[in-house]
Amino acid sequence: MSFPLLTATAVLPALGAVATAAVPAARRTAAKWLALVASLATLALAIAVVVRFDPDGARYQLTESHAWISAFGVRYELGVDGIGVALVALTALLIPFVILAGWHDADPLETGSRRWRPTQGFFALILAVEAMVIISFEATDVFLFYIFFEAMLIPLYFLIGGFGDRAHEHGEETASTQRSYAAVKFLLYNLAGGLIMLAAVIGLYVVAGNFSLTEIAQARANGSLHMATSTERWLFLGFFFAFAVKAPLWPLHTWLPNAMGEATAPVAVLITAVVDKVGTFAMLRFCLQLFPEASKWATPVILVLALISILYGALLAVGQRDIKRLVAYASISHFGFIIMGIFAMTSQGQSGATLYMVNHGISTAALLLVAGFLISRRGSRLIADYGGVQKVAPVLAGTFLIGGLATLSLPGLAPFVSEFLVLVGTFTRHPAIGIIATFGIVLAALYTLVLYQRTMTGPVKPEVSAMPDLRVRELVVVAPLIVLLIFLGVYPKPVADIVNPAVKQTMSDVHQTDPKPEVEAAK
């Protein structure tokens, strides 16, 4: 029996979470180091998954299958395709940076505060989220996926509501109320989506007789399983609604700005760079593979919603006064691009969307973590409270600029490649949507450069005149992310080679081929 590598990548952070939570309260530093070691060990296992995965091999590799709830046909089934491998690697890569960036975020509050922060709980919850996200990317049993798709909401609820950002303009009492509101809103929105998905999961079992993604997809492909058109469409809508909430897609997005605004910067990274990717990943793995005809039927409406997300998110980002809420609305715009690429139904669009998931995770992590360092120094999230930072903290300002330029998809940085592929792939099949979506690029340049101008340039405000530059720990967090943004911007081939075969399989699932060019290339 071969080593269960996929199980190990999920179990290790789960065990790390338990061990971290069990550390005595007086040994907070030991808990932090234990969590960091667990995350680095998980990263090592994720690298092993990447090394052992053969892009030209079977669709799902490193598979594991064991009986679980036999009476209902539920199995413990894991397997990864190229898209899953890329996202498992992204998750395992970002968590050590999240832990390092949040090293002091759960330290005890000032003397006299009525709120107590259990440091061990903070890092244990981060590892618990990592474990649940990784197994979501690996699960090939629909019911198994659903369990962890919903279970990850619990630790995130406590991370948002119990360990919120200390920088608040209206004091601790108001901050606590707003954190609780953001956490409850996050939970209710995602639970509502999950309940609708649960009805669809049960409906799928009634139709197919089991929960195995591979068996259902194979039965659909060879014609042994037939779904009535109306049944397929209702099931698709049940799955898609839950994924659109998680993604988040307009108009189901409103929980994200609240959650990111009130969470600490590392937890905000966990939400938008890691957890939200489960929604877009699931659209590719479950919606398109299980319900190909319904996916094509819904494409026009989904493309319009994605286009609205792109423009709406970018426009609201332009008008934000809060740094983290600006990044949240920018992320809504970026997720619009990802969903547009998925449902463009072209290989360029879906390859670009998958690359976008990876590149957006890295670029948003870089920008948000530097923003978190900035906010912790000044004690304010308001853009108007900054000015002239580049003169007193040039390294901080420089890394903030690179993260911002990656967010606006500057050529030479990783997100440019993915955004370009999404737009090209959309334009070849839906030219009007592709043309209008390009205005999102213009707006991205506007909100990013205005943010940098207002916070980093101009006269030095007295409140930031003594601001220290990035420290060693903070440089260890930011520098690798900047290097990755540049490397993948210049040479995206390592990731593209892994995801492209999986994209071809997905295109085959929905019986789509790329449109032929109107003008043949000269020979």
C-alpha positions as CSV (number, residue, x, y, z in Angstrom):
1,M,0.0,0.0,0.0
2,S,1.5,3.3,-1.1
3,F,1.8,6.2,1.4
4,P,-1.4,8.3,1.5
5,L,0.2,11.5,0.5
6,L,-3.0,13.5,0.0
7,T,-4.4,12.5,3.3
8,A,-1.2,13.4,5.0
9,T,-1.3,17.0,3.5
10,A,-4.7,17.5,5.2
11,V,-4.1,15.5,8.4
12,L,-0.8,17.2,9.3
13,P,-2.2,20.7,9.7
14,A,-5.2,19.3,11.5
15,L,-2.8,17.6,14.0
16,G,-0.8,20.8,14.2
17,A,-4.0,22.6,15.1
18,V,-4.8,20.2,17.9
19,A,-1.2,20.3,19.2
20,T,-1.0,24.1,19.1
21,A,-4.3,24.5,20.9
22,A,-3.1,22.1,23.7
23,V,0.0,24.2,24.5
24,P,-0.2,25.8,27.9
25,A,-1.4,29.4,28.0
26,A,1.8,30.6,29.5
27,R,3.8,29.3,26.5
28,R,2.5,31.5,23.7
29,T,5.8,31.6,21.8
30,A,6.0,27.9,21.8
31,A,2.5,27.7,20.3
32,K,3.5,30.1,17.5
33,W,6.6,28.1,16.6
34,L,4.7,24.8,16.7
35,A,2.1,26.2,14.3
36,L,4.9,27.5,12.0
37,V,6.7,24.2,11.9
38,A,3.4,22.4,11.2
39,S,2.7,24.7,8.3
40,L,6.2,24.3,6.9
41,A,5.9,20.5,7.1
42,T,2.6,20.7,5.3
43,L,4.4,22.8,2.6
44,A,7.0,20.0,2.3
45,L,4.2,17.5,1.7
46,A,2.6,19.8,-0.9
47,I,5.8,20.0,-2.7
48,A,6.0,16.2,-2.7
49,V,2.5,16.2,-4.3
50,V,3.7,18.5,-7.0
51,V,6.8,16.4,-7.7
52,R,4.8,13.1,-7.9
53,F,2.1,14.5,-10.1
54,D,2.5,13.8,-13.8
55,P,0.7,16.4,-15.9
56,D,0.5,13.9,-18.8
57,G,-0.7,11.1,-16.7
58,A,-4.2,10.1,-15.6
59,R,-6.7,12.9,-14.8
60,Y,-6.9,12.2,-11.1
61,Q,-3.7,11.0,-9.5
62,L,-2.5,10.0,-6.0
63,T,-6.0,8.6,-5.5
64,E,-7.3,7.2,-2.3
65,S,-10.6,5.4,-1.8
66,H,-12.0,3.9,1.3
67,A,-15.5,2.9,2.5
68,W,-17.0,5.4,4.9
69,I,-20.8,5.5,5.1
70,S,-21.7,2.5,3.0
71,A,-25.4,2.6,3.6
72,F,-25.5,5.9,1.7
73,G,-22.8,5.3,-0.8
74,V,-20.4,7.8,0.8
75,R,-16.7,7.1,0.4
76,Y,-13.5,8.7,1.5
77,E,-12.2,9.5,-2.0
78,L,-9.3,11.8,-2.8
79,G,-7.5,12.6,-6.0
80,V,-6.0,15.6,-7.6
81,D,-5.9,16.9,-11.2
82,G,-3.6,19.7,-12.3
83,I,-5.9,22.5,-11.0
84,G,-6.2,20.8,-7.6
85,V,-2.4,20.4,-7.4
86,A,-1.8,24.1,-8.1
87,L,-4.3,25.2,-5.4
88,V,-3.0,22.7,-2.8
89,A,0.5,24.1,-3.4
90,L,-0.8,27.7,-3.2
91,T,-2.6,27.0,0.1
92,A,0.4,25.3,1.7
93,L,2.7,28.1,0.4
94,L,0.7,31.0,1.9
95,I,-0.1,29.6,5.3
96,P,3.5,29.9,6.7
97,F,3.5,33.6,5.6
98,V,0.1,34.1,7.2
99,I,1.4,32.7,10.5
100,L,4.6,34.8,10.4
101,A,2.7,38.0,9.4
102,G,0.2,37.4,12.3
103,W,3.0,36.6,14.8
104,H,1.8,39.3,17.3
105,D,-1.8,39.6,16.2
106,A,-3.1,37.4,19.0
107,D,-0.8,38.7,21.7
108,P,-2.7,39.8,24.9
109,L,-4.3,43.2,24.6
110,E,-3.4,46.2,26.7
111,T,-3.8,46.0,30.5
112,G,-7.3,46.7,31.5
113,S,-8.9,45.5,28.3
114,R,-12.1,43.4,28.8
115,R,-11.1,41.2,25.9
116,W,-8.7,38.3,26.2
117,R,-7.0,36.8,23.2
118,P,-6.1,33.1,23.4
119,T,-2.9,33.1,21.3
120,Q,-2.9,29.3,20.8
121,G,-6.4,29.4,19.6
122,F,-5.6,31.9,16.8
123,F,-2.9,29.8,15.3
124,A,-4.8,26.6,15.8
125,L,-7.7,28.0,13.9
126,I,-5.5,29.0,11.0
127,L,-4.1,25.5,10.7
128,A,-7.6,24.1,10.9
129,V,-8.7,26.2,8.0
130,E,-5.7,25.0,6.0
131,A,-6.6,21.4,6.6
132,M,-10.2,21.8,5.5
133,V,-9.3,23.9,2.4
134,I,-6.7,21.3,1.3
135,I,-9.0,18.4,1.6
136,S,-11.7,20.4,-0.3
137,F,-9.2,20.6,-3.2
138,E,-8.5,16.9,-3.0
139,A,-12.0,15.4,-2.4
140,T,-13.6,13.5,-5.3
141,D,-16.6,12.4,-3.3
142,V,-19.2,15.1,-3.5
143,F,-20.5,14.5,0.1
144,L,-17.0,14.5,1.5
145,F,-16.3,17.8,-0.3
146,Y,-19.6,19.3,1.1
147,I,-18.7,18.5,4.7
148,F,-15.4,20.4,4.6
149,F,-16.8,23.1,2.3
150,E,-19.2,23.9,5.2
151,A,-16.9,23.0,8.2
152,M,-14.3,25.6,7.3
153,L,-16.9,28.3,8.1
154,I,-16.6,27.5,11.9
155,P,-12.9,28.4,12.4
156,L,-13.2,31.4,10.1
157,Y,-16.2,32.7,12.1
158,F,-14.0,32.7,15.2
159,L,-11.0,34.2,13.4
160,I,-13.1,37.1,12.2
161,G,-15.2,37.7,15.3
162,G,-12.7,36.9,18.0
163,F,-9.4,38.1,16.6
164,G,-10.4,41.2,14.6
165,D,-8.2,44.1,13.6
166,R,-7.1,46.3,16.5
167,A,-6.9,49.4,14.3
168,H,-10.3,51.0,14.6
169,E,-11.3,54.7,14.5
170,H,-14.2,54.4,16.9
171,G,-12.8,52.5,19.8
172,E,-12.8,49.0,21.2
173,E,-16.6,48.8,21.9
174,T,-17.6,49.8,18.4
175,A,-14.9,47.6,16.9
176,S,-16.2,44.6,18.8
177,T,-19.7,45.2,17.6
178,Q,-18.6,45.5,14.0
179,R,-16.4,42.4,14.2
180,S,-19.4,40.4,15.5
181,Y,-21.6,41.8,12.7
182,A,-19.0,40.9,10.0
183,A,-18.6,37.4,11.4
184,V,-22.3,36.7,11.6
185,K,-22.9,38.1,8.1
186,F,-20.1,35.9,6.8
187,L,-21.5,32.8,8.5
188,L,-25.1,33.4,7.5
189,Y,-24.4,34.1,3.8
190,N,-22.2,31.0,3.5
191,L,-24.5,28.8,5.5
192,A,-27.4,29.8,3.2
193,G,-25.4,28.9,0.2
194,G,-24.4,25.6,1.8
195,L,-28.0,24.6,2.7
196,I,-29.1,25.1,-0.9
197,M,-26.1,23.1,-2.0
198,L,-27.0,20.3,0.4
199,A,-30.4,20.0,-1.2
200,A,-28.7,19.7,-4.6
201,V,-26.2,17.1,-3.2
202,I,-29.2,15.0,-2.0
203,G,-30.8,15.5,-5.4
204,L,-27.7,14.3,-7.1
205,Y,-27.6,11.2,-5.0
206,V,-31.3,10.4,-5.8
207,V,-30.5,10.7,-9.5
208,A,-27.0,9.0,-9.6
209,G,-27.2,6.6,-6.7
210,N,-23.8,7.6,-5.3
211,F,-21.6,10.6,-4.5
212,S,-18.4,9.7,-6.5
213,L,-17.5,12.5,-8.8
214,T,-15.5,10.2,-11.1
215,E,-18.2,7.5,-11.4
216,I,-21.0,10.0,-12.0
217,A,-19.0,11.9,-14.6
218,Q,-18.0,8.7,-16.4
219,A,-21.6,7.5,-16.3
220,R,-22.7,10.8,-17.8
221,A,-20.0,10.6,-20.5
222,N,-20.9,7.1,-21.6
223,G,-24.6,7.7,-21.5
224,S,-25.5,5.2,-18.8
225,L,-26.7,8.0,-16.5
226,H,-29.3,10.4,-18.0
227,M,-30.6,13.5,-16.3
228,A,-33.7,15.3,-17.4
229,T,-32.9,18.8,-18.6
230,S,-34.9,20.5,-15.9
231,T,-33.3,18.2,-13.2
232,E,-29.8,19.0,-14.4
233,R,-30.5,22.7,-14.4
234,W,-31.9,22.8,-10.9
235,L,-29.0,20.7,-9.5
236,F,-26.5,23.0,-11.3
237,L,-28.1,26.1,-9.8
238,G,-28.0,24.5,-6.3
239,F,-24.2,23.9,-6.6
240,F,-23.5,27.1,-8.4
241,F,-25.3,29.3,-5.8
242,A,-23.1,28.0,-3.0
243,F,-19.9,28.4,-5.0
244,A,-20.9,32.0,-6.1
245,V,-21.4,33.0,-2.5
246,K,-18.0,31.6,-1.6
247,A,-16.3,33.1,-4.7
248,P,-17.9,35.8,-4.1
249,L,-19.9,36.8,-7.2
250,W,-22.1,39.9,-7.4
251,P,-24.8,40.2,-5.9
252,L,-23.8,37.6,-3.3
253,H,-20.6,39.4,-2.4
254,T,-21.6,41.8,0.4
255,W,-20.2,39.7,3.2
256,L,-16.6,40.0,1.9
257,P,-15.8,43.7,2.5
258,N,-17.1,43.5,6.1
259,A,-15.2,40.3,6.8
260,M,-11.9,41.5,5.3
261,G,-12.3,45.0,6.8
262,E,-12.8,43.7,10.4
263,A,-10.4,40.7,10.3
264,T,-6.6,41.1,10.8
265,A,-4.6,41.4,7.6
266,P,-3.3,37.7,7.8
267,V,-6.9,36.4,8.3
268,A,-8.1,38.6,5.4
269,V,-5.4,36.9,3.3
270,L,-6.7,33.6,4.5
271,I,-10.2,34.5,3.4
272,T,-9.6,36.0,-0.1
273,A,-6.4,34.3,-1.2
274,V,-7.1,30.8,0.1
275,V,-10.7,30.1,1.1
276,D,-12.6,32.0,-1.6
277,K,-10.6,29.9,-4.2
278,V,-12.6,26.9,-3.1
279,G,-15.7,28.5,-4.8
280,T,-14.1,29.1,-8.2
281,F,-12.3,25.7,-8.1
282,A,-15.5,23.9,-7.4
283,M,-17.2,25.6,-10.4
284,L,-14.6,23.9,-12.6
285,R,-14.5,20.6,-10.8
286,F,-18.2,20.1,-10.0
287,C,-20.4,22.4,-12.0
288,L,-18.8,21.9,-15.4
289,Q,-18.0,18.2,-14.9
290,L,-21.3,17.0,-13.4
291,F,-23.7,19.4,-15.3
292,P,-22.1,20.3,-18.7
293,E,-25.3,21.1,-20.5
294,A,-26.7,23.2,-17.7
295,S,-23.3,25.0,-17.5
296,K,-23.6,26.0,-21.1
297,W,-27.3,27.0,-20.6
298,A,-26.4,29.3,-17.7
299,T,-23.3,30.8,-19.3
300,P,-24.8,34.0,-20.7
301,V,-26.3,35.0,-17.4
302,I,-23.1,34.1,-15.5
303,L,-20.9,36.1,-17.8
304,V,-23.1,39.1,-17.3
305,L,-22.9,38.7,-13.5
306,A,-19.1,38.3,-13.8
307,L,-18.9,41.4,-15.9
308,I,-20.9,43.3,-13.3
309,S,-18.6,42.0,-10.5
310,I,-15.5,43.3,-12.5
311,L,-16.8,46.8,-13.0
312,Y,-18.8,47.1,-9.7
313,G,-16.0,45.9,-7.6
314,A,-13.5,48.2,-9.3
315,L,-15.7,51.3,-9.1
316,L,-16.4,50.8,-5.4
317,A,-12.6,50.3,-4.8
318,V,-12.0,53.7,-6.3
319,G,-14.2,55.4,-3.7
320,Q,-13.0,53.6,-0.6
321,R,-11.5,55.4,2.4
322,D,-10.4,52.2,4.2
323,I,-7.3,50.4,2.8
324,K,-8.5,46.8,3.5
325,R,-12.0,47.4,2.2
326,L,-10.4,48.8,-1.0
327,V,-8.5,45.5,-1.4
328,A,-11.7,43.6,-0.7
329,Y,-13.6,45.3,-3.5
330,A,-10.6,44.9,-5.8
331,S,-10.8,41.2,-5.1
332,I,-14.5,41.1,-6.0
333,S,-13.4,42.6,-9.4
334,H,-10.7,40.0,-9.7
335,F,-13.0,37.1,-8.9
336,G,-15.2,38.4,-11.7
337,F,-12.3,37.9,-14.1
338,I,-11.8,34.4,-12.8
339,I,-15.5,33.4,-13.2
340,M,-15.6,35.0,-16.6
341,G,-12.7,33.0,-17.7
342,I,-14.2,29.7,-16.4
343,F,-17.5,30.3,-18.3
344,A,-16.0,31.7,-21.4
345,M,-15.8,28.0,-22.4
346,T,-12.4,28.4,-24.1
347,S,-9.1,26.8,-23.2
348,Q,-7.4,30.2,-23.0
349,G,-10.1,31.5,-20.6
350,Q,-10.1,28.5,-18.3
351,S,-6.3,28.3,-18.3
352,G,-6.2,32.0,-17.5
353,A,-8.8,31.6,-14.8
354,T,-6.8,28.8,-13.1
355,L,-3.6,30.8,-13.3
356,Y,-5.5,33.8,-12.0
357,M,-6.5,31.8,-8.9
358,V,-2.8,31.2,-8.1
359,N,-1.5,34.6,-9.1
360,H,-4.3,36.5,-7.3
361,G,-3.5,34.5,-4.2
362,I,0.1,35.6,-4.3
363,S,-0.5,39.2,-5.3
364,T,-3.3,39.8,-2.8
365,A,-1.2,38.2,0.0
366,A,1.7,40.5,-0.8
367,L,-0.4,43.7,-0.9
368,L,-2.6,42.9,2.1
369,L,0.3,41.7,4.4
370,V,2.3,44.9,3.6
371,A,-0.9,46.9,4.2
372,G,-1.2,45.1,7.5
373,F,2.3,46.0,8.5
374,L,1.5,49.6,7.6
375,I,-1.7,49.7,9.6
376,S,-0.2,48.1,12.7
377,R,2.4,51.0,12.7
378,R,-0.1,53.8,12.4
379,G,-3.0,52.2,14.1
380,S,-5.5,53.3,11.4
381,R,-7.0,51.7,8.3
382,L,-8.0,55.1,6.8
383,I,-6.2,56.2,3.7
384,A,-6.4,59.9,4.7
385,D,-4.3,59.2,7.9
386,Y,-1.2,58.5,5.8
387,G,1.1,60.5,3.6
388,G,4.8,60.6,2.7
389,V,5.5,57.1,4.0
390,Q,8.0,56.4,1.2
391,K,10.3,59.0,2.7
392,V,10.5,57.4,6.1
393,A,10.0,53.7,5.2
394,P,11.2,53.2,1.6
395,V,11.3,49.4,1.7
396,L,7.8,49.2,3.0
397,A,6.6,51.6,0.3
398,G,8.5,49.8,-2.4
399,T,7.0,46.4,-1.6
400,F,3.6,48.0,-1.2
401,L,4.0,49.4,-4.7
402,I,5.0,46.1,-6.2
403,G,2.0,44.4,-4.6
404,G,-0.2,47.2,-6.0
405,L,1.3,47.0,-9.5
406,A,0.6,43.2,-9.4
407,T,-3.0,43.9,-8.4
408,L,-3.4,46.1,-11.5
409,S,-1.8,43.3,-13.6
410,L,1.3,45.2,-14.8
411,P,3.1,43.3,-17.6
412,G,6.1,41.5,-16.1
413,L,4.2,40.5,-12.9
414,A,2.3,37.3,-12.5
415,P,-1.4,38.4,-12.7
416,F,-0.8,40.0,-16.1
417,V,-0.4,36.6,-17.8
418,S,-3.6,35.2,-16.3
419,E,-5.7,38.3,-16.9
420,F,-4.5,38.5,-20.5
421,L,-5.5,34.9,-21.1
422,V,-8.9,35.4,-19.6
423,L,-9.6,38.4,-21.8
424,V,-8.3,36.7,-25.0
425,G,-10.3,33.6,-24.2
426,T,-13.5,35.5,-23.5
427,F,-13.1,37.8,-26.6
428,T,-12.8,34.8,-29.0
429,R,-16.3,33.5,-28.0
430,H,-18.0,36.6,-26.4
431,P,-16.3,39.7,-27.9
432,A,-18.7,42.2,-26.4
433,I,-18.2,40.9,-22.9
434,G,-14.4,40.8,-23.4
435,I,-14.3,44.4,-24.7
436,I,-16.4,45.8,-21.7
437,A,-14.3,43.8,-19.2
438,T,-11.1,45.6,-20.3
439,F,-12.5,48.7,-18.5
440,G,-11.8,46.8,-15.3
441,I,-8.1,47.1,-16.1
442,V,-8.3,50.9,-16.4
443,L,-10.2,51.2,-13.1
444,A,-7.7,48.9,-11.4
445,A,-4.9,51.2,-12.4
446,L,-6.9,54.1,-11.0
447,Y,-7.6,52.7,-7.5
448,T,-4.2,51.2,-7.1
449,L,-2.2,54.3,-8.1
450,V,-4.4,56.7,-6.2
451,L,-4.0,54.5,-3.1
452,Y,-0.2,54.6,-3.4
453,Q,-0.2,58.3,-4.1
454,R,-2.3,59.2,-1.1
455,T,-0.5,56.9,1.4
456,M,3.1,56.9,0.2
457,T,3.8,60.2,-1.6
458,G,3.5,63.9,-0.7
459,P,4.5,65.6,2.5
460,V,5.3,63.5,5.5
461,K,2.4,63.6,8.0
462,P,3.6,64.0,11.6
463,E,1.9,60.8,12.7
464,V,4.1,58.7,10.3
465,S,7.3,60.7,10.6
466,A,8.8,58.1,13.1
467,M,7.4,55.1,11.3
468,P,10.0,52.2,11.2
469,D,10.7,50.4,8.0
470,L,10.1,46.6,7.5
471,R,11.8,44.4,10.1
472,V,13.5,41.1,9.4
473,R,10.4,39.0,10.1
474,E,8.3,41.2,7.9
475,L,10.9,41.0,5.1
476,V,10.9,37.2,5.4
477,V,7.2,37.3,4.8
478,V,7.1,39.8,1.9
479,A,10.3,39.1,-0.1
480,P,9.5,35.5,-1.3
481,L,6.0,36.7,-2.5
482,I,7.6,39.5,-4.5
483,V,10.1,37.1,-6.0
484,L,7.3,34.8,-7.0
485,L,5.3,37.6,-8.6
486,I,8.2,38.5,-10.7
487,F,9.2,34.9,-11.6
488,L,5.7,33.8,-12.6
489,G,5.3,37.0,-14.5
490,V,8.3,36.3,-16.6
491,Y,8.1,32.5,-16.7
492,P,4.6,31.1,-16.0
493,K,5.3,27.8,-17.7
494,P,5.8,25.7,-14.6
495,V,2.2,26.4,-13.4
496,A,0.8,26.4,-16.9
497,D,2.2,23.0,-17.7
498,I,0.5,21.5,-14.7
499,V,-3.0,23.1,-15.2
500,N,-3.3,23.0,-19.0
501,P,-4.0,19.2,-19.4
502,A,-6.7,19.5,-16.7
503,V,-8.3,22.4,-18.5
504,K,-8.4,20.3,-21.7
505,Q,-10.2,17.6,-19.8
506,T,-12.7,20.2,-18.5
507,M,-13.3,21.5,-22.0
508,S,-14.0,17.9,-23.1
509,D,-16.5,17.5,-20.3
510,V,-18.6,20.4,-21.6
511,H,-18.1,19.3,-25.2
512,Q,-16.5,22.5,-26.3
513,T,-13.6,23.4,-28.6
514,D,-11.9,26.7,-29.1
515,P,-13.3,28.9,-31.9
516,K,-11.2,28.9,-35.0
517,P,-9.5,32.2,-35.8
518,E,-11.2,34.2,-38.5
519,V,-7.9,34.7,-40.3
520,E,-5.5,31.8,-40.8
521,A,-1.9,32.3,-39.9
522,A,0.4,32.7,-42.9
523,K,2.5,29.5,-43.6
